[in-house]
Amino acid sequence: MKAFLFAISSLAPLLASTVGARHIKKLPTSPHVVDRSIEDLPFIAHVDARQEGNGRPTSYVAQYFNQKIDHFPTSDRYLPHTNDTFKQTYYVDDSYYKPGGPVFLYIGGETSGRSRWSNMQTGIIQILMEAFDGLGVILENRYYGTSYPYNTSTTDELAYLTNEQTIADFANFAQNANLLGIDEDLTAPNTPWILYGGSLAGAETAFAVKQHGDVLYGGIASSAPIWLSVGYSNWYTPIQKYAPQDCVTRINHIIDNFDALVDAGNRPAVEKFKSLFGFESLTDDRDFATAIANPIGNPGFYEAATWQELNWNPAYGSNDFFEFCGNVTNLDAPENITQVDYTFANYTGGLPWDGLGGYADYIKKYLIPNCAGGDLNSNDCWGTQNASWWADTSNSGTRSYLYTSCVEQGAYIDAPASGPALLSRVVDTAYEQQWCEWAFPAGSHNAIPASGPDVAAYNAFGGFDFRADRLAFIDGDQDVWNDLCFHSDLAAWPRPESTDLHPQYLITGAGHHWDSYGVLDVEAEPQFIREAHKWEIRTVRKWLDGFADWRSASVPGRAYGGGSA
């Protein structure tokens, strides 16, 4: 997810979609991009350009499946019910397919299906297709990309955006899709369908395999947030542990000192501190704290590449985080920068706030120009307090992701209550919960939970004890979302033993679903990624070897009311 925390994506690397000039982070995903496609982001190479000259498809034709809006006609949760359908977008790659091969279904998650093309061109789906003569499919999630049930996204119209409806889409699609260009019947459960999802899509993969395991044969859940809490200050834990420690220490001290000014009610000093960063016009301290955390990672919005955008494959990531830390720790900075460190020394016994000048200079030079000429206090720049801005009901991935966060996901990035902090402690879960209240007023038959996201319902799928046959969990130990995933430090250790039916793998030194990326040659990858991909290939091979026995012993798949391609 980049964060909205989660692009799970979001939980998702939560890249981002846009409303106006703002980019909301998502839960663990992928790069999370919805209205703004991945190739438009300044720090990401163009998706098509990456494929030129390597023999792989440079684009895919959008196909459409008539998907039911409501899979649960007897559930009071979805009153009043509807029998309507919507066009759900998907893409197919048959370049490796041979009759009898499996179907590898990439779950789009909190972004457009188009922004996931690279996973079939050079990434994990390409790797699996080539290894097993398989067919690749990317299915766009409901309420993302072009797969909207309605022309707007009011609170009532968003009522069908839930995890159980989303994963029922996967099973219904697998049972009923007539894939264009494929002459044979490849529907489940007669053909092995193996899902892959990263970030929030990873959690959805896990939920789908567990709930619909009589239809969907298996799945790989990468960096999947399977356990959630309303607040998630642990987002910063890997940065505290693995980032350059002089950089981390300096920022921790700066944040501690700023928070002391706030706690003391020293408004003149607080406002002067804001002015050092060029943010004197930001009236809400929380907006200011969020803005200056951009290069690190912050709640909801970002205009910079953060720790989560680091990637082993340079075509998909950015090292901006280390450039930022280089400014904070620069021992050769000019005097006009280093003297800023002494601005508030009178509040700390004459000791300088080391790195303050470099930190502020970086924000002014590289962040503020992203909203050049704008009102920095507006929602189009770094303000968040315009309630009417949030209430815009236009369809967007930003709005869809926020709704999911408000209803059942949470994972609001906030500052830790104690201990070192890279984000000011003025930022708490109430800061983000107010966005929910502004964005989603009660409708005629649907309302967001008054007490905040119902993470208990989400965690009821299994939480850290999640288990399903032929469901693989793979995580990175340096992922900011890892403490929501199978290998979380918050889970009971040691974790369950990895077996063929219940495999699990922790990639040392890896970030957010780094296994989803590839270079068309597994042997040419860095060893830690190469071994992860080889493990995934071995895992899927074992599963496929047992498919015939599973199929002969299984009950006929559930019917979800059908659909058509």
N, C-alpha and C positions, 0 to 999 in steps of 0.2 A: 503494500500500500503505500504512494507518497503521502505523506501525511495529509489528512485533514486533521488532517491529521495525517491513511491508511490511510501510493497512489501506492491495501491491502491493499493492484495494484495493487486502494486504495489499496485502512489497514492498508497502498498501495501504493520499482522505485516508483506510492499515494503520488509520471510527470503530471501536468495539470490541465484541466479544462478552464475555459474562461467565461466570465460574464463581464462585459465591458473590458477594462484593462486588467482585471484582477484574475489571479489563478488560484483556485482552491486546491489545497493539497488533499490527497486521499490516503486511505488506509493502504496498507501494504500494497500497491500494485506495481508495478511495472513501469515503464514510463506511463503515467496516467495522462492521457490526452483525449479530449472529447471534441469540443467545438474547435479547438486549435489542434491541428494534426501534428503528429510527432515531428514531421520533417520541417515544420515551421519554427520549431524552437531553435534559438540561436546556438545552443551548445550541443545540438544533436545533428549528425550528418543526415543528409536527405535519404529517405528510405529507398527510393528508386536508384539513386546514384550508387548506393552501396552494392547494388546487384549487377551493374553494367559489366559485361565481359566475363562473367563467371558461369554463364549457361543456365542460370536459374531464372524463373519468371520475374519480370519487372513489375507486373501488376496482376490483379485478379478481377474477374467479372463478378459483380455483386449478384447474388441470387437471393430469392425470397421464399420464406416458409410461412404459410398461414398458421400462426400460432394462436392458441386460445388465450384470451386475456385472463380468464379465471379458471383455474384447474380444480377448484374446490367448491362446487356448487351447493354443498350442504353445510359449509362452515359459516357461522355467524360473523366471523371476522370480516367477511367480504360482502356483507349486505349493503345495498341491494346487488344481487348477482347479475352477471351479464353473460350472454352467449356469443358475444362479438369476438372477432379475431383481429390480429394486427399482423403487419408484414415484418417478419424478423429476418434481418440480413445475415447472410453467411457467404463464405468464400471456400472454394474447393481447389486443391492442388493434386492432380493425378499423375504428376510427372514421374513418380516412382512406382505407381500402382500396377500390380499384377493380380489377376483373378485369384481369389482366395485370401488376399491380404487383409489385414485389420484396418479399422478406421481409427485415426488419431484425431480426437476432437479437442481443439484449443478453445478454452473458455475465455471469452473476450473480457469479462470483468468490467471495471468501471471506466471504460474508454471505448472508442469506436473500434469496430472490427478492422477497419483499414489500418489503424495504427499498430495492429498486431501482425501485419503481413510479414515482417522480418522473421517471425518465428517459423513460418513455413518456407521462407526463402533461404535462410541460413541458420536458423536457430533450432531449438529442441525438436520441433515437429519435423523439420527437414532431416535431422539426425535419425529419428525413429522411422520416418518413411523410408529412408534409404536402407536402413538395417533390416526392415521387415517387409519390403515391397508393399508398403501401406499407402492408404489414401489420407490426405490431410484435409481437415476442415476447420475453419475458424467460425465460431458462432458468436454473434454480437448479443450482448445481454439486453434484455428488455429495458427500456427507458434510457438507452445510450445510443450514440452514433445516429443512425437513421431508424432505429427500431423502437419508435414511440407508439404506444397504443392510442394516444390522443394528441390533439394539436397544441395543447397547453399542458401544464403540470400544476394544476391546483391541488390543494390538499386532498380533495375527494378523488381526483384523477390519479393521484399517486398511491391510492390505497392498495393497488395490486403490485406494488414494488416491495416485495418481501422475499426473504431467502427461500421460503418454501415454494412460492410461485416461480421464482427464478430457476431453482433446480428441477422443478417439474417440467419446465421448458426443455431442459437437456434430455430428459427421458422421453418426452413426447417427440422431440425432433429425431432422436435416434431410432425410434420405433416407426416413424412415418415419413421421413424425408425421402423424396425421390430426387437423388442427386443428379443434377444436369450433366450430361455427357457420360454417365456411367450406365451401361446397359443391364447390369445385373442388380438384383435386390440385395442391398447391403444393410438392411435395417437390423436393428437389435431385437431380440438377443441372438438371432441366428448367425450374425457376424460379430466378432469381438470389437466392441467400442471401448477404447481406452482414452480417458480424459487427461488433459494437462491444464493446470491453472497455476498462476503465480499471484501472490499477494491475496487480495480479497477473492479473486478467482480461484486461488488455491484452496481457500476455505470452502468455497462453493463446490469445488471438485470433491473435497472430502465429504461434504454434506450429501452430495448427489450419489456418490458411490455407496454411502451408508444407507441412505433412504431408498434408493432405487437400484440396489445391487442385483436384483433379478433381471434387470434390463442392461445396465451399464457394467461391463465386465471388470473394469479396473480404472485406476487413476493415479496420477502423480501430483501431489499437492506440494508446491514449492513456496517456501516462506509464507505459509498459510496461517493466518490468525485464527486459531481454533478456540482460543479463550480470550474473552474481552473484559475490560473494566471500563467504567465511565471515563475516568481520567487515566492518562498514560504518560507519566513523567519518565518512565523507563526508556522512552524513545532516545533519551540522551545518554543512556548508560554505555553503549559501545563507543560513543565519541569520548566520553570521560576516560574510558579505558584504553582505547587504541589510537586516538589522535595524538599529534605531537604534544608532549606533556607540558612544555613551557607555554605553548599556546593555550592549552586548557587551563592551566593554573592562572595565567594572567586574566583570562575571561572570567573565571570563577571569582577572582578577587574584585574585578570591576563590578560584576553583578552584585556581589555581597555589599560593596560600598554604596552602590546606587540604591539598593534596597534599604540600607540603613538611613539614607537621606529621606526616602519615602516614609519609612516607619517613624522617623523623627518629625514628620510634618514640615520639613524644610523646603517649602515650595520654591523660594528663590533659587536654591541650589539645584533642585530638580529641573526647573525650567532652564537654568544655565547648562546643565548636563545635556538636555535635549538639543540645545542650540549648537553644542559642539559637533553634533552629528548632522546638523542641518534640518532638524525636525522640531524646531521651536513652535511650529504651527499645529502640531499634533496635540489635541487637547486632552485625550484620554491616555493615561500612563500605560495602560495595557496595549493600546495600539502602538505606542512608541516602543515598548519592550518587544512586541512582536516584530516590528519593522527592523530593529537593529539585530534581531536574531536571524534575519533572512539568510545570511551566508552559512549559518550553522544548520538551521532548520527551525520551523516555528509552527504555531497553531494556524491551520487554515489556509494561509496564503504564502506565496513566495514569489519573488522576482529574481532569485539567484539559484545557482546550482549548489546543493548542499552536500553533506556527507553521504546522503542516500544516492546521489547521482554519481558517486565513484563507481567505476566498473572495470573489470579486467579487460574488456574489449573497448578500446578507445573510440570506436565508431558510435558507441551507445552511451558514453558517459562524459564526465567533465572532472577536471582536477581543480576547479575553482576553489574548493574548500581549502586546499593546501596553499593556493595563492593568497587567500584571505589570511590564513594563519601566518604566512610569511610576512604580511604587513604588520600583524599584531606583535610579532617577535623580532622584527628587523632591528638589529643592533647598530646598523649604519644609517638609520633614518636621519634626515636633516634636523637641525635644531628646532625649526619651527614646528616639527611634529613631536619631538621628544619633550619639548617644554610644556605641551598640553598635558602631559602626565602629572604635572605639578599643580594643575588648576585647582584641585580640591585637596591638596596635601594638608591644608590646615585642619581638615576634618579627620585626618588619619595620622596625627602626631608628626606631621612634616614628611611622612613617607609618600613617595609618588605612587600614582595608580599606573603601574607599569603596563604599557601597551595601549593605554587609552587613546593617545594621539594617533597611533597607527590604525586602531579600530575605527575611530571616528573618520579619519581621512579616507579609509577604504569605502565606508558607507557613502560619504559625500561624492566620491569620484565614480563609484561603480554601481551604486544602487539608486540613488536619487535621480540620476539622469534617465532611468527607466520610466519616470513619470514627468519628464521635462515639460514645463509650462503648465502643469496641472496643479490643482489645489491638493496639497499633500495631505490635508485633513479630510478629504472626501473619500467616499468608498471606491472611487475610480483610481485612487492612489493608495494611501496607507491607513485611511480611516475605516472604521467598521460600524459607526454608530448611526448611520442613516437607515432607519427601519424600513422605509419605503423601497430602498434599493434591494433589500433582501426579499421583499414581497413580490417581486417581478415573477410572474408565472410562466414566462417563456420556457420552452423546452431547452434544457442544457444538461450536460453531464454534471456540471457543478451542482445544479439544483437537485438532481437525482441522488448524487452521492451524499449531499448534505441531509437529504430526507432519510436515507438509510442510516446515517450516523445518528440522527435525532430519534429514530424509532427503535432500532434494535442493535446498533453497532457501537456507538459511543467512541471510545479510544481517543477522546479529546486530549491533544498534547497540552500538558500543563507543566508547571515548575514543581520540583520536589518540595515537599513540606519541610524537609530538613536535609542537611548535608550540602555538598557543593552543587552549584547550579549554573548552567549555561544560558538559562532563560530566567528573566526576573520573576520573582515570586508574586508579583502583582497579577500574573496570569494564572487564573484558576479555571475550573470547569464551568463556572457560572458565566465566564466571559464568552465561551462558545455556545453554551446553552441558550443565551439570549438571542443568538442568531436563529436558532430553531423556532423560538417563539415569534420572532418577527417574520420569518419566512413562511411559516405554516400555521396560519390561524385555523381554528376549527372549521371544518366544512359541514355539510348537511348530514353526512354519515361517516366521516372519518376525522380523527384528530390524533396528533402526536401525543405520546404519554406525558401527562402533566408533571410527573416526577422525574423525567429524564429518560434516556434510552433504556429499553428493557433488555439489558445484557443477559439477564438470567435466562430468558427464552433462547437467546443465541447460544449461550453456554450449555443449554440442555441437550444440544446435539452431541455433546461428549466432553467438551473442554479439553484439558490436558490429558485426560484418559481416553481420548478419541481412539476408536479402533474399528476397522472394517476390513474384510478380506480383500486382498489385492488393492490395497491403498498404501501408497508409499509417501512418506514425509521426507522432504529434503530441505535443509535450512542452511543459512550462513551465520557463523558465530559473530560476525561484525555487522550484521543487519540491525538497523535501528528498531525493527519490528520483531526481532527474535524473541523477546520476552512475552509475546503473545502466541508464539508458535510451539510446535511439538518439543523443540529442544530448549525451551525457555529455562532460565535460571530460577524462575518462580515455580516450576513444576517439580514434582518429586523425583529425586535422582537416587540411584541410577535410573535412566529411562529404560523402558522395556527392551528386551533383546530384539535385535533385528532378525526377522525370519522371512522366508520366501512369501508367505501370505501377508505378513505385516512388516514390510521393510522400512528402514529409516536410515538417514545418512546426514551427518553434520559436516559441512565443508569448512574446514579451518581456513580463516583468512578471507572469507567470502562475505558479500553483502546481499542485498535484496534480490531474491530469485536469480542469482547470477548464472545458474545452470540453464536458463532459458535462452541464452545467447550462444552463438556459434560462429565459426569461420569457414564452414564447408569442409573442414578437415580436422577430425577429432585429434589425430596424432599431432597436429601442429599447435594445439592449444596448450596453455600453461598446465603443468602437471596436475595442480589441484582441481582444475576444471575438467581436464581430460579424464581423470579418474572418476569424477562424479558422473560424467556422461557415459563412461564404460559401465559403471554400476547401474545406471538407468537402463542401458541396453540389456545387460544381463538379467535385470529384474523383469523387464517386459518379456524377454525370451522365455523365462521360466513360466510366466503367466500364460503365454500363448501355447506352450507345450501342454498345459492342462486344460485348454479351452474345450476340447471335444468331450472330455469327461464331465466338465461343468455343464455343458449344454445338454448332454443326454440326461443328466440328473436334475436339471432345473425345472421349475414350474414355468408355464408360459408367462411371458412378460405382462405386466399390468397394462391396461388400456387407459389412456389419458384423454379419451374423447376424440383423439385423432387430430389431424392437421394435414396440410398438403403443401408440397413444394411447387 
